[in-house]
Amino acid sequence: MKEAMNDVKNEVKAKLLFWHNIKSLKMRIALIALFIGLVALKIFTTVLTFDWLTSLLS
């Protein structure tokens, strides 16, 4: 368990280091937009799947 927590902490530190090494504002905005787009796509497809499943079962 402790080893898993250390792995997670190392991953978070690596992501933060990557984020702080990005100098371009355009690149940061593009990464934020990509992240928001992926989250929105995941939510949208999940909602469609549940709507399709409920209509199939009823």
ZAMARMI-318500 format. One record per residue: residue number from 1; residue in one letter; x, y, z of N, C-alpha, C, O in turn. Coordinates in steps of 0.001 Angstrom, whole numbers. Layout:
<nodes>
@n: NUM&res: A&n.xx: X&n.yy: Y&n.zz: Z&ca.xx: X&ca.yy: Y&ca.zz: Z&c.xx: X&c.yy: Y&c.zz: Z&o.xx: X&o.yy: Y&o.zz: Z
...
</nodes>
This chain:
<nodes>
@n: 1&res: M&n.xx: 825&n.yy: -1188&n.zz: 0&ca.xx: 0&ca.yy: 0&ca.zz: 0&c.xx: 871&c.yy: 1254&c.zz: 0&o.xx: 597&o.yy: 2215&o.zz: -719
@n: 2&res: K&n.xx: 1913&n.yy: 1230&n.zz: 810&ca.xx: 2801&ca.yy: 2391&ca.zz: 887&c.xx: 3532&c.yy: 2588&c.zz: -442&o.xx: 3767&o.yy: 3715&o.zz: -877
@n: 3&res: E&n.xx: 3884&n.yy: 1469&n.zz: -1074&ca.xx: 4568&ca.yy: 1555&ca.zz: -2362&c.xx: 3640&c.yy: 2146&c.zz: -3429&o.xx: 4084&o.yy: 2916&o.zz: -4281
@n: 4&res: A&n.xx: 2372&n.yy: 1791&n.zz: -3380&ca.xx: 1402&ca.yy: 2332&ca.zz: -4334&c.xx: 1234&c.yy: 3840&c.zz: -4123&o.xx: 1151&o.yy: 4597&o.zz: -5091
@n: 5&res: M&n.xx: 1185&n.yy: 4268&n.zz: -2884&ca.xx: 1070&ca.yy: 5705&ca.zz: -2602&c.xx: 2294&c.yy: 6457&c.zz: -3098&o.xx: 2171&o.yy: 7568&o.zz: -3613
@n: 6&res: N&n.xx: 3474&n.yy: 5863&n.zz: -2949&ca.xx: 4695&ca.yy: 6499&ca.zz: -3451&c.xx: 4666&c.yy: 6596&c.zz: -4972&o.xx: 5120&o.yy: 7588&o.zz: -5543
@n: 7&res: D&n.xx: 4136&n.yy: 5571&n.zz: -5625&ca.xx: 4015&ca.yy: 5615&ca.zz: -7084&c.xx: 3082&c.yy: 6731&c.zz: -7527&o.xx: 3366&o.yy: 7444&o.zz: -8489
@n: 8&res: V&n.xx: 1968&n.yy: 6878&n.zz: -6821&ca.xx: 1010&ca.yy: 7937&ca.zz: -7151&c.xx: 1639&c.yy: 9311&c.zz: -6928&o.xx: 1491&o.yy: 10208&o.zz: -7757
@n: 9&res: K&n.xx: 2333&n.yy: 9468&n.zz: -5818&ca.xx: 2996&ca.yy: 10750&ca.zz: -5535&c.xx: 4036&c.yy: 11074&c.zz: -6597&o.xx: 4145&o.yy: 12223&o.zz: -7025
@n: 10&res: N&n.xx: 4802&n.yy: 10073&n.zz: -7027&ca.xx: 5806&ca.yy: 10297&ca.zz: -8070&c.xx: 5161&c.yy: 10695&c.zz: -9394&o.xx: 5680&o.yy: 11554&o.zz: -10107
@n: 11&res: E&n.xx: 4034&n.yy: 10074&n.zz: -9724&ca.xx: 3320&ca.yy: 10423&ca.zz: -10955&c.xx: 2803&c.yy: 11859&c.zz: -10901&o.xx: 2913&o.yy: 12604&o.zz: -11875
@n: 12&res: V&n.xx: 2237&n.yy: 12242&n.zz: -9751&ca.xx: 1728&ca.yy: 13609&ca.zz: -9603&c.xx: 2868&c.yy: 14615&c.zz: -9709&o.xx: 2722&o.yy: 15654&o.zz: -10353
@n: 13&res: K&n.xx: 3990&n.yy: 14316&n.zz: -9089&ca.xx: 5147&ca.yy: 15207&ca.zz: -9170&c.xx: 5647&c.yy: 15326&c.zz: -10606&o.xx: 6029&o.yy: 16412&o.zz: -11042
@n: 14&res: A&n.xx: 5648&n.yy: 14219&n.zz: -11339&ca.xx: 6094&ca.yy: 14241&ca.zz: -12732&c.xx: 5157&c.yy: 15091&c.zz: -13588&o.xx: 5613&o.yy: 15850&o.zz: -14444
@n: 15&res: K&n.xx: 3842&n.yy: 14966&n.zz: -13356&ca.xx: 2870&ca.yy: 15766&ca.zz: -14121&c.xx: 3021&c.yy: 17245&c.zz: -13797&o.xx: 2946&o.yy: 18084&o.zz: -14695
@n: 16&res: L&n.xx: 3233&n.yy: 17577&n.zz: -12524&ca.xx: 3423&ca.yy: 18982&ca.zz: -12146&c.xx: 4704&c.yy: 19546&c.zz: -12739&o.xx: 4740&o.yy: 20697&o.zz: -13174
@n: 17&res: L&n.xx: 5754&n.yy: 18735&n.zz: -12755&ca.xx: 7010&ca.yy: 19178&ca.zz: -13344&c.xx: 6828&c.yy: 19431&c.zz: -14841&o.xx: 7343&o.yy: 20416&o.zz: -15371
@n: 18&res: F&n.xx: 6097&n.yy: 18543&n.zz: -15523&ca.xx: 5806&ca.yy: 18736&ca.zz: -16940&c.xx: 5027&c.yy: 20032&c.zz: -17150&o.xx: 5328&o.yy: 20803&o.zz: -18061
@n: 19&res: W&n.xx: 4023&n.yy: 20267&n.zz: -16300&ca.xx: 3191&ca.yy: 21457&ca.zz: -16438&c.xx: 4020&c.yy: 22728&c.zz: -16233&o.xx: 3848&o.yy: 23708&o.zz: -16957
@n: 20&res: H&n.xx: 4908&n.yy: 22706&n.zz: -15254&ca.xx: 5713&ca.yy: 23901&ca.zz: -14968&c.xx: 6789&c.yy: 24127&c.zz: -16024&o.xx: 7292&o.yy: 25243&o.zz: -16149
@n: 21&res: N&n.xx: 7153&n.yy: 23101&n.zz: -16783&ca.xx: 8153&ca.yy: 23255&ca.zz: -17833&c.xx: 7568&c.yy: 23787&c.zz: -19134&o.xx: 8317&o.yy: 24139&o.zz: -20046
@n: 22&res: I&n.xx: 6247&n.yy: 23852&n.zz: -19236&ca.xx: 5621&ca.yy: 24396&ca.zz: -20447&c.xx: 5726&c.yy: 25915&c.zz: -20393&o.xx: 5198&o.yy: 26552&o.zz: -19481
@n: 23&res: K&n.xx: 6398&n.yy: 26478&n.zz: -21359&ca.xx: 6607&ca.yy: 27930&ca.zz: -21375&c.xx: 5525&c.yy: 28657&c.zz: -22168&o.xx: 5207&o.yy: 29807&o.zz: -21864
@n: 24&res: S&n.xx: 4963&n.yy: 28012&n.zz: -23167&ca.xx: 4015&ca.yy: 28643&ca.zz: -24064&c.xx: 2613&c.yy: 28693&c.zz: -23454&o.xx: 2078&o.yy: 27679&o.zz: -23007
@n: 25&res: L&n.xx: 2039&n.yy: 29881&n.zz: -23446&ca.xx: 680&ca.yy: 30048&ca.zz: -22947&c.xx: -314&c.yy: 29343&c.zz: -23874&o.xx: -1304&o.yy: 28774&o.zz: -23415
@n: 26&res: K&n.xx: -43&n.yy: 29387&n.zz: -25174&ca.xx: -931&ca.yy: 28721&ca.zz: -26133&c.xx: -961&c.yy: 27215&c.zz: -25888&o.xx: -2015&o.yy: 26590&o.zz: -25998
@n: 27&res: M&n.xx: 177&n.yy: 26636&n.zz: -25562&ca.xx: 236&ca.yy: 25200&ca.zz: -25303&c.xx: -526&c.yy: 24850&c.zz: -24025&o.xx: -1217&o.yy: 23833&o.zz: -23976
@n: 28&res: R&n.xx: -404&n.yy: 25681&n.zz: -22999&ca.xx: -1143&ca.yy: 25436&ca.zz: -21760&c.xx: -2647&c.yy: 25508&c.zz: -22005&o.xx: -3401&o.yy: 24670&o.zz: -21511
@n: 29&res: I&n.xx: -3079&n.yy: 26506&n.zz: -22764&ca.xx: -4497&ca.yy: 26648&ca.zz: -23078&c.xx: -4970&c.yy: 25459&c.zz: -23899&o.xx: -6076&o.yy: 24963&o.zz: -23684
@n: 30&res: A&n.xx: -4152&n.yy: 24996&n.zz: -24835&ca.xx: -4519&ca.yy: 23841&ca.zz: -25652&c.xx: -4650&c.yy: 22586&c.zz: -24796&o.xx: -5568&o.yy: 21794&o.zz: -25010
@n: 31&res: L&n.xx: -3765&n.yy: 22390&n.zz: -23844&ca.xx: -3845&ca.yy: 21222&ca.zz: -22965&c.xx: -5069&c.yy: 21284&c.zz: -22058&o.xx: -5713&o.yy: 20264&o.zz: -21814
@n: 32&res: I&n.xx: -5389&n.yy: 22466&n.zz: -21561&ca.xx: -6583&ca.yy: 22622&ca.zz: -20733&c.xx: -7834&c.yy: 22340&c.zz: -21557&o.xx: -8743&o.yy: 21653&o.zz: -21090
@n: 33&res: A&n.xx: -7888&n.yy: 22869&n.zz: -22786&ca.xx: -9037&ca.yy: 22637&ca.zz: -23660&c.xx: -9161&c.yy: 21154&c.zz: -24004&o.xx: -10269&o.yy: 20621&o.zz: -24053
@n: 34&res: L&n.xx: -8040&n.yy: 20490&n.zz: -24240&ca.xx: -8060&ca.yy: 19062&ca.zz: -24532&c.xx: -8593&c.yy: 18277&c.zz: -23344&o.xx: -9403&o.yy: 17366&o.zz: -23516
@n: 35&res: F&n.xx: -8152&n.yy: 18618&n.zz: -22155&ca.xx: -8615&ca.yy: 17939&ca.zz: -20948&c.xx: -10120&c.yy: 18136&c.zz: -20751&o.xx: -10840&o.yy: 17176&o.zz: -20475
@n: 36&res: I&n.xx: -10588&n.yy: 19358&n.zz: -20888&ca.xx: -12014&ca.yy: 19642&ca.zz: -20728&c.xx: -12819&c.yy: 18922&c.zz: -21810&o.xx: -13900&o.yy: 18398&o.zz: -21539
@n: 37&res: G&n.xx: -12294&n.yy: 18899&n.zz: -23030&ca.xx: -12971&ca.yy: 18200&ca.zz: -24114&c.xx: -13073&c.yy: 16708&c.zz: -23866&o.xx: -14114&o.yy: 16109&o.zz: -24135
@n: 38&res: L&n.xx: -12014&n.yy: 16099&n.zz: -23357&ca.xx: -12050&ca.yy: 14665&ca.zz: -23066&c.xx: -13041&c.yy: 14341&c.zz: -21947&o.xx: -13758&o.yy: 13343&o.zz: -22021
@n: 39&res: V&n.xx: -13080&n.yy: 15177&n.zz: -20921&ca.xx: -14033&ca.yy: 14961&ca.zz: -19828&c.xx: -15461&c.yy: 15112&c.zz: -20346&o.xx: -16329&o.yy: 14304&o.zz: -20015
@n: 40&res: A&n.xx: -15709&n.yy: 16141&n.zz: -21155&ca.xx: -17049&ca.yy: 16355&ca.zz: -21714&c.xx: -17450&c.yy: 15193&c.zz: -22621&o.xx: -18598&o.yy: 14751&o.zz: -22584
@n: 41&res: L&n.xx: -16529&n.yy: 14699&n.zz: -23423&ca.xx: -16816&ca.yy: 13564&ca.zz: -24298&c.xx: -17157&c.yy: 12321&c.zz: -23496&o.xx: -18075&o.yy: 11583&o.zz: -23854
@n: 42&res: K&n.xx: -16434&n.yy: 12084&n.zz: -22428&ca.xx: -16700&ca.yy: 10930&ca.zz: -21571&c.xx: -18077&c.yy: 11039&c.zz: -20934&o.xx: -18818&o.yy: 10056&o.zz: -20899
@n: 43&res: I&n.xx: -18430&n.yy: 12207&n.zz: -20434&ca.xx: -19748&ca.yy: 12405&ca.zz: -19826&c.xx: -20843&c.yy: 12239&c.zz: -20873&o.xx: -21854&o.yy: 11585&o.zz: -20615
@n: 44&res: F&n.xx: -20650&n.yy: 12822&n.zz: -22041&ca.xx: -21639&ca.yy: 12757&ca.zz: -23109&c.xx: -21883&c.yy: 11320&c.zz: -23557&o.xx: -23032&o.yy: 10907&o.zz: -23712
@n: 45&res: T&n.xx: -20813&n.yy: 10554&n.zz: -23766&ca.xx: -20986&ca.yy: 9170&ca.zz: -24210&c.xx: -21594&c.yy: 8305&c.zz: -23117&o.xx: -22354&o.yy: 7384&o.zz: -23415
@n: 46&res: T&n.xx: -21277&n.yy: 8580&n.zz: -21864&ca.xx: -21878&ca.yy: 7827&ca.zz: -20762&c.xx: -23375&c.yy: 8092&c.zz: -20687&o.xx: -24157&o.yy: 7159&o.zz: -20504
@n: 47&res: V&n.xx: -23779&n.yy: 9327&n.zz: -20823&ca.xx: -25202&ca.yy: 9678&ca.zz: -20787&c.xx: -25925&c.yy: 9022&c.zz: -21950&o.xx: -27009&o.yy: 8466&o.zz: -21770
@n: 48&res: L&n.xx: -25340&n.yy: 9077&n.zz: -23146&ca.xx: -25973&ca.yy: 8439&ca.zz: -24296&c.xx: -26093&c.yy: 6935&c.zz: -24113&o.xx: -27101&o.yy: 6343&o.zz: -24498
@n: 49&res: T&n.xx: -25083&n.yy: 6314&n.zz: -23533&ca.xx: -25115&ca.yy: 4879&ca.zz: -23307&c.xx: -26233&c.yy: 4510&c.zz: -22340&o.xx: -26961&o.yy: 3546&o.zz: -22578
@n: 50&res: F&n.xx: -26378&n.yy: 5261&n.zz: -21257&ca.xx: -27428&ca.yy: 4953&ca.zz: -20291&c.xx: -28810&c.yy: 5224&c.zz: -20880&o.xx: -29750&o.yy: 4476&o.zz: -20611
@n: 51&res: D&n.xx: -28948&n.yy: 6290&n.zz: -21685&ca.xx: -30227&ca.yy: 6552&ca.zz: -22338&c.xx: -30577&c.yy: 5419&c.zz: -23292&o.xx: -31722&o.yy: 4968&o.zz: -23328
@n: 52&res: W&n.xx: -29606&n.yy: 4962&n.zz: -24060&ca.xx: -29823&ca.yy: 3865&ca.zz: -24995&c.xx: -30172&c.yy: 2582&c.zz: -24246&o.xx: -31053&o.yy: 1831&o.zz: -24665
@n: 53&res: L&n.xx: -29487&n.yy: 2338&n.zz: -23152&ca.xx: -29718&ca.yy: 1116&ca.zz: -22382&c.xx: -31097&c.yy: 1130&c.zz: -21738&o.xx: -31784&o.yy: 108&o.zz: -21744
@n: 54&res: T&n.xx: -31513&n.yy: 2248&n.zz: -21189&ca.xx: -32840&ca.yy: 2316&ca.zz: -20560&c.xx: -33947&c.yy: 2193&c.zz: -21599&o.xx: -34971&o.yy: 1566&o.zz: -21331
@n: 55&res: S&n.xx: -33765&n.yy: 2771&n.zz: -22766&ca.xx: -34788&ca.yy: 2631&ca.zz: -23804&c.xx: -34813&c.yy: 1199&c.zz: -24353&o.xx: -35861&o.yy: 726&o.zz: -24794
@n: 56&res: L&n.xx: -33693&n.yy: 523&n.zz: -24331&ca.xx: -33632&ca.yy: -854&ca.zz: -24794&c.xx: -34345&c.yy: -1793&c.zz: -23812&o.xx: -35021&o.yy: -2736&o.zz: -24223
@n: 57&res: L&n.xx: -34187&n.yy: -1525&n.zz: -22527&ca.xx: -34777&ca.yy: -2399&ca.zz: -21515&c.xx: -36248&c.yy: -2121&c.zz: -21261&o.xx: -36938&o.yy: -2970&o.zz: -20697
@n: 58&res: S&n.xx: -36741&n.yy: -978&n.zz: -21653&ca.xx: -38159&ca.yy: -682&ca.zz: -21382&c.xx: -39048&c.yy: -1000&c.zz: -22561&o.xx: -40262&o.yy: -807&o.zz: -22489
</nodes>
